[in-house]
């Protein structure tokens, strides 16, 4: 897979990180669950890019 497509996939995964991080913070009121959520997204995005 070429580099522009990999970067596009990472940008596509960045939108849920921003929006979802705000939702998780609003639900739990702490940054610890947000950090866990972000780590899960980073792992998933890294797996998608590494596999493709």
C-alpha positions in Angstrom: 0.0 0.0 0.0 1.4 3.4 -0.9 2.2 6.1 1.7 -0.7 8.6 0.9 -3.3 5.8 1.4 -1.7 4.9 4.8 -1.7 8.6 5.8 -5.3 8.8 4.8 -6.2 5.9 7.0 -4.5 7.5 9.9 -6.4 10.8 9.4 -9.6 8.8 9.1 -8.9 7.2 12.5 -8.0 10.6 13.9 -11.6 12.0 13.7 -13.0 9.4 16.2 -10.0 10.1 18.5 -11.0 13.8 18.7 -14.8 13.4 18.9 -14.7 10.2 20.9 -12.2 11.6 23.4 -14.6 14.4 24.1 -17.5 12.0 24.5 -15.5 9.7 26.8 -14.4 12.7 28.9 -18.0 13.9 29.2 -19.2 10.5 30.3 -16.5 9.8 32.9 -15.2 13.3 33.8 -11.6 12.1 33.9 -8.7 11.9 31.6 -7.8 8.3 32.5 -10.6 6.7 30.5 -9.7 9.0 27.6 -6.1 7.8 27.7 -7.3 4.2 27.5 -9.7 5.0 24.7 -6.9 6.8 22.8 -4.5 3.9 23.3 -7.1 1.5 21.9 -7.5 3.7 18.8 -3.8 4.0 18.3 -3.4 0.2 18.5 -6.2 -0.4 16.0 -4.9 2.3 13.6 -1.4 0.9 13.9 -2.6 -2.6 13.2 -4.5 -1.4 10.1 -1.6 0.5 8.7 0.9 -2.3 9.5 -1.3 -5.0 8.0 -2.1 -3.1 4.8 
